[in-house]
């Protein structure tokens, strides 16, 4: 038996904010944002739409895709750094909304690597046969901690949610290996300030990310005796196209085999990997039996990667 993804779903708010819109509020240009980050537009939630609302919509779609009922869930893990409130958790809020009455529920905070942390935590419960079905959601409403006067950060961020259901899959399919890591000494490079703003040393985070993402990709494939030639599809955290390209180049795979949603969504933090995965599946980019690598990094500093063989 393996442990794998048996359903996916995602949701992003309707409201589109383009680079041109941002030109009106900070000293920036569409050209600068596109060329330095790959971002063209992002989705920004309205005031009355919080993380739990977005998480619920993505979760509902993932349950439908997995063809299981909310009552069949044994656990809900929500990766987020922008919960509606510290408690109750977003996981408890959506447990109630979904009617997942048999599920334990908690939030996981590892910034943009949060979804990887959530997914690997879920895997352990299923592998030990404690649980059968676990919903893992990545959601962030970064717009509520964005300093809209800071051009260094406000052009990068967006809101959204992505979800997967993990369950048993056949032998040889599902998660093959993982890596999770943290370096608390880099905490001051990316954090939430006392004023509740996201503060970032872009250059340092960039240097860390272009080193860590490619390395983590190689680590997870080498752990299971695979070569970079064996990787069919890459789903990297969508923070900056130049960082994503560093991972793609290390694996030496063509452009069309890397998930790319950054142009439409910007950096969705915990949500970016599951949104990119869900869209890739919708677009028929991933086939049964493919070796897929998911990789992310974020504030903490944190990082995580998974190699999996797609299919049930
Ligand atoms: N528009 C125009 N100019 C800008 C903007 C902007 N929006 N933002 C910064 N600049 C300026 C800077 O002020 C700087 O000007 P200066 O030289 O006069 O000081 C100049 O552009 C170049 O700045 P750099 O930092 O060298 O630009 P760089 O090419 O590195 O791009 C960026 C900056 C996009 C932030 C990049 O460093 C990056 O992507 N870093 C990683 C960010 C990231 O991945 N964060 C992920 C975590 S977010 C989370 O966890 C929720």
Boltz pocket constraint, residues with backbone or C-beta under 6 A from the ligand:
constraints:
  - pocket:
      binder: B
      contacts: [[A, 27], [A, 28], [A, 29], [A, 32], [A, 33], [A, 36], [A, 37], [A, 111], [A, 112], [A, 142], [A, 151], [A, 152], [A, 153], [A, 155], [A, 190], [A, 200], [A, 201], [A, 202], [A, 203], [A, 205], [A, 206], [A, 209], [A, 239], [A, 240], [A, 243], [A, 267], [A, 269], [A, 297], [A, 298], [A, 299]]
      max_distance: 6.0
